[in-house]
């Protein structure tokens, strides 16, 4: 049986800029940090995990194969994500927005 090879996009996407975002349960981005192209995204993810944990947030789930983790503190739950799209720009063209 052939060995299954997983696509490791955190390594493959080094040539593109990304953003680390923290969003609430409604998808509202509460904060974002720009990550320039060429930065080790796995390292960024580990640093984000450490930062939120050190700030008193409980990390709920984490996988080195994904770019997202969830954490909670005092009844608030956040999604921390590394994403290739600028959170300050709309995802859909303005003529589709209400």
SULVENWO-V309384 format. One record per run of one state. SS is the DSSP state (h for helix, s for strand, l for the rest). FROM is the first residue (numbers start at 1). LEN is the number of residues. If there is no record, write none. Layout:
{{SS:FROM:LEN} {SS:FROM:LEN}}
//
This chain:
{{l:1:8} {h:9:4} {l:13:5} {s:18:6} {l:24:5} {s:29:7} {l:36:5} {h:41:14} {l:55:3} {s:58:4} {l:62:6} {s:68:6} {l:74:2} {s:76:8} {l:84:10} {h:94:3} {l:97:2}}
//
